[in-house]
Amino acid sequence: MDAQWRAAAAAWQRAVRMNVGFDISQTGQGKAGCGYFAAAMIDALLRCDDDRRYTLFTDFGDFYFDPGLRCDMTLVGPRARPGPHHATRKAAHDFWCSPGLDARIAGLDIVHANNFWCPDNLSTTRLVYTLYDLGFLVDPEWTTEANRTGCLEGVFRAAQYADAIAAISTASRNHFLAMFPHYPHDRVHVVYPASRYESGVSLDVTPPHALGGLAAAPFFLCVGTIEPRKNQRALVAAYAAYRERAAAVHPLVFAGGEGWMMDGFAEEVAALGLAAHVRFTGYVSDDELAWLYAHCLANVYVSRFEGFGLPVLEGMVFGAPTICSDNTSLPEVGGHAAWYVNANDREAITAALLGVAGDAGRRAQMAAASRAQAQRFGWRASAEALGGVYEDVAKRPPMART
């Protein structure tokens, strides 16, 4: 099978100026930020008018493995084809992690890593690495030991072997260079994500079933995986204080799947007497999430650390008044449109909830500012920026790999 794939790949390679192997391993069902970035980016790259071709890797390395993922055949065409697929994690490990990877991927010009794993066994093929964030280095309470170790290993290898780093924000770029000052600064590029909703979406959908009777009421919305870094505990404490002080109170909706290290969070909410006022939708579809953004009183995102902060941008597409933290990348995303708070200051979060809920005029101004800010990001511009990274890599001498 590998020999047959390599023969077909050789013919494919001869037909075009540049061939890029693109990691789509996290783009399956239940995908989160990294998967959305890879899925939307390859779609945008294929829509650009360029002469590159793309080989799509449904598994990439052995840090992350989705046995059910198959190549999205809507992407396959004259400029994109599926790469080799492996049925087990061990098979993927043997393919990606053994010596001689260049030969097994049939001489692609560039390999682009998107799932934190980074190969250290390429000799001639150039390597581009997407850097999301280094939050796993900041606080051990934000993630598991296994995830921290895997992410650190990938980023450390990238600092040694990658020919270019595509950071998703200036904040991530600066953090990486502070941690790895030896890496050439001019090889670290900022390539922003954009919204999955930029081409529009129908809002004529049924709201998530988990909302129950709250669907008719204005509500605060918090989108994201339930995990310590996203700071949902602090938001609930601030929301409890808001309910004690507000003249008219509004429910709080959490939209996102369960992450790690937050077992018993729903029980904590109930212990505060908030079970009737706080809803957990779990993972929702894109259409359901669009409905939530479009109908919320405010989009609240008080994360303690972000590489980008996609829910902030996506809410702004729908004109959601936005309350978010003032740390890391979030001011890059929110611009002048958001109400910023210190993620560690629960009183400031409460004041923001009160201020937005109690002032319809301010909400209208924030909604208009949000829509304007969202226009500053777009997938075509991001794809063109990434294409520029590929071209820059192709013109430069390779990084020394020892």
Residue, then its C-alpha position, 0 to 999 in steps of 0.5 A: m500500500d505504501a509503495q503504491w501511494r508513493a508511486a502516485a505521490a511521485a506523479w502528483q509531485r511532478a505536476v505542480r510547483m509546490n506540494v504541501g502535506f497538511d495535518i488535519s488530524q484534529t478536524g473530526q467530530g467534537k473538534a475544538g480550537c486547533g481542529y477548527f483552525a486546521a479545517a478552516m485554513i485548508d478550506a481557505l487555502l484551497r479557495c485561494d488562487d495559487d498553484r500549490r497542491y495539498t496532501l491531507f494527513t488524517d493522522f499525524g504523529d502519535f500524540y493525538f489520534d482519532p481512529g474515526l477520522r476520514c478525509d473530508m471528500t469535499l476537500v478532495g479535488p484537483r489540488a487536494r488528495p488524501g494522504p496515507h491513513h492508519a487504522t491504529r495509533k501504533a501504525a501511525h506511530d510506526f509511520w511518522c516516528s521511525p527514521g526515513l520519514d522523507a521517503r514515506i511521504a514521497g518527497l513533499d516540499i513542506v509538511h505543516a504540523n497542526n496538532f502540537w506534535c512535531p516530527d524530528n526525522l525529516s531531512t530534506t522536507r521543510l517543516v512549518y509548525t502551527l503554534y497555538d499557545l504555551g499555556f501548558l507551561v504557565d500553570p500546572e493546574w490548567t491541564t493534565e501531566a500527559n497533555r503538558t508533556g506532549c505539548l511541551e515535547g512538540v513545541f520543543r522539537a519545533a524550536q529545534y527543527a521547524d523551518a517556520i513557526a505560524a503563531i496564531s497571535t502576536a501574544s503567542r509569538n512573543h511568548f514563544l520567543a521569550m521561551f526559545p530566544h535562540y530561534p530566529h525571530d524572523r521565522v516566527h510569523v503571525v497567522y490569525p484564525a478567523s470565524r467559521y461564520e464569516s460566510g454567513v449562517s442561517l439563524d432559523v434553527t431550533p435552539p439547543h435542547a439543553l436550554g429548556g425554557l431559558a431559550a426565550a430569555p436574554f442570557f449571558l453566554c460563555v463558550g468553551t471547553i469546561e476546564p480550569r484555564k477557561n476560568q468558569r469557576a470565577l465566572v460562576a462566583a461573579y455571576a452569583a454576586y451579580r444575581e444578588r445585586a441586579a434589579a433584573v437577573h438573566p440566566l447564564v449558559f455554558a456552551g462547550g464540552e467537558g474538558w479535564m480537571m473540572d469534575g463536579f463543576a455542575e454540583e458546585v454550581a448547584a451548591l451555590g443555589l444556581a442550578a435553576h439559573v445556569r445551563f450546560t448545553g454540552y457540545v453544540s452544533d455550529d448552527e446551535l452555537a450561531w443561535l446562541y451568539a446571535h441571541c445572547l445578552a452578552n458573550v462572556y469570556v474571562s479566560r486566564f490565558e489564550g493563544f487567540g480566543l476564537p469565541v470572542l471573535e465568533g460572538m462579535v460576528f453576530g454583534a454580541p456585546t463582549i466581556c472578556s479578559d484583558n490578558t494574553s491575546l484577547p485584546e488583539v481579538g477584541g480591539h476597542a469593542a470589548w469590555y475588558v476585565n482582569a480574569n482574577d478580579r471577580e468583582a470586576i467581572t460582576a461589575a461588567l455583568l451588571g453594567v452590560a445587563g443594565d444599559a441597553g444603549r451601551r449594549a447597542q454601541m458594543a454590538a455595533a463595535s463588535r461587528a466592525q471589529a470582526q471585519r478585521f479578520g478573514w480566512r482568505a487574508s489568513a490563507e494568503a498570509l500562510g501562503g506567504v510563509y510557505e513561499d518564504v520557507a521555500k526561498r530560505p536555506p533550511m534550519a540546521r537540524t542536529 
